[in-house]
Amino acid sequence: MRRDVRIVLVGDEGVGKSTIVTTLIKESFIANVQHVVPEVTIPPEVTPEKVTTHIIDTSPGPQDRPHLDTELRKAHAICLVYAIDNPNSFDRIPAYWLPYFRSLGVNLPVILVGNKIDLRGGEVTNQALEDEIMPIMNEFKEVETCVECSARTPVNISEIFFFAQKAVLHPTAPLYDSREHILKPACVAALKRIFKLCDVNKDGVLDAAELNEFQRKCFGTPLQLSELQGIKETVRAHVANGVGQGVLLPVSPVNSPSQSPPEEGLTEAGFLYLHTTFIQRGRLETTWTVLRKFGYAEDLKLQESFLEPKFEVPYDCSVELSPLGYQFFTDIFEVYDKDQDGALKQEELDDLFSTSPGCPWSHQGFPDTTIADDSGAVTLQGWLAQWSMTTLLDYKTTLAYLAYLGYPLIPVQPLSSSYLPPPQPTSTTTALQISRPRKTDRKRGKVSRNVFLCYICGAAGSGKTSLLRSFVGKKFVGRSGNRGAELAYEPTTKVISVVNSVEIGGSEKYLVLQEFGSKYEAEVLKNKKAEADMIVYVYDSSDTNSFSYISNLRQQYSLDHLPSFLSAIPGGADRANALTTRLGTYATFTALLGGTTAMIMYLTGFRTAAWRPGLGPVASTSWWRWLFGRGYY
């Protein structure tokens, strides 16, 4: 939200602009004032909205027009003053001043100020005033409201600037269509997203506990039971389906096994009605407080700082999910696994990502990039592996989706509970953690990381893509469409990444395999800041040119600082499946040992042999002993 507000007073000569400013500052009427009062700055501690306020008086004279134009372009709000005893000053509002603002390209909230009500003869009803003002407001949407005042009495002087501040800090235009008297589509979409995020148990209503948690998050205070009942009664009286009963859901992290039948709560329609009422009654700050708490800016788009908070990653370090991050993605998986079958079907994934722009991996071949069940539904293991890979390769996407999906997911407490939950993370960055530099790990010969990156390189047709598919348990589809049939070779034209978990020493780690294709391979390998933990060179043992490609690749780029594996796949893709288990074991063990010395490991369908630069081949039966320095094999 803005920290300062710049308000410019504009209007015809003699309407009382300077007197209004003087009366505000002196808190009393001053008969003789300057023609144009110097700029006034009001400190934040004396304003209702706690923002610094600058008030600028202007002159309409032709000689002062350049200064007026400059101030209008610098302003945040305009107070357009007319005199009650001068009908011509009112007539010039739609005839001259408002078109003039538009001609300057100024699109600011305008407060109409009717000064000198002490000089009006007779009483004027609210209806008469509305009939006078509404035609102007209907034609000029920038007009927010009209305030009648008297600088002499004084009456409603501070209210002028209060409404001007509100028009800047809590604008009506993005939220509400004053002509149709309805919420605008962007506002409806934002509030529906907020409703869904606050419906923690996804039963379709905000029950008492969820409304209480919503109140705590947005306004810092809990709801009283009487307040909750008042909300329900008000909504029920005006919206037929505004209050309803939730849908009974299976047990999940936010649904206790001993849960009682669903209670009555506020529906989405009721939630929208409440905010419509707030706006219509002039309480826009309530709706704006809610929107801003959930990351929305004045254009009703999520703020960049909300989606991408500051998170610096030192050189040679990698980013992983923290325990809080893994817990969040586990919980949200279980919440949206409506049938409790341990996997997310496409419709469940669509529902899960409905509060975001959509699945972040739709263009990457997901779910073929991770572990899924026989029907193609993503398992919890595959879900966590996919997020582990995303965080390693593009942590900014993870940060954005943590925000989209409502991190953190807080189990709500009953309204009557005296238990106060512990302070919750306020930033999505708490869901991530930064590893130690790879160089440090290699020196120590041991790493604490959980996710490792392996480049898969080799000549076209050597079986790289088949190796990746096999690594995540995906069978081959042949030319005829039958699984296991002869493959129709298609060269890789984009980066392909897959991930699977591997168990090491009783703990689960994640290994990411990445293939680039000939278009990107050179660009990646020549990058001195390559972030891989190891490289696997794949060649077709039945094709001598395939091996020559790897030899040339190693000579062309300086890659000896990375542990390397040479994978010979007889017949290219046909034998890839036989090697993936060994690859996962060898690659992960090398990464866990810190990659203390680069080496090449030959993986074939029948034998295993290692070659260490400068030492030559190592016997296939003793590579474990060489790798660990002990007698394990």
Secondary structure, 3 states (H helix, E strand, C coil): CCCEEEEEEEECCCCCHHHHHHHHHHCCCCCCCCCCCCCEEECHHHCCCCCEEEEEECCCCHHHHHHHHHHHHHCCEEEEEEECCCHHHHHHHHHHHHHHHHHCCCCCCEEEEEECHHHCCCCCCHHHHHHHHHHHHHHCCCEEEEEECECCCCECHHHHHHHHHHHHHCCCCCCEECCCCEECHHHHHHHHHHHHHHCCCCCCCECHHHHHHHHHHHHCCCCCHHHHHHHHHHHHHHCCCCEEECCCCCCECCECCCCCCCCEEECHHHHHHHHHHHHHCCCHHHHHHHHHHCCECCCCCECHHHHCCCCCCCCCCCEEECHHHHHHHHHHHHHHCCCCCCEECHHHHHHHHHHCCCCCCHHHCCCCCCCECCCCCEEHHHHHHHHHHHHHHCHHHHHHHHHHHCCCCCCCCCCCCCCCCCCCCCCHHHHEEECCCHHHHHHHCCCCCCEEEEEEEECCCCCHHHHHHHHCCCCCECCCCCECCCCCCCCCCCCEEEEEEEEECCEEEEEEEEECHHHHHHHHHCCCCCCCCEEEEEECCCCHHHHHHHHHHHHHCCCCCCCEEEEECCCHHHHHHHHHHHHHHHHHHHHHCCCCCCCEEEECCCCEEEEECCCEEECCCCHHHHHHCCCCC
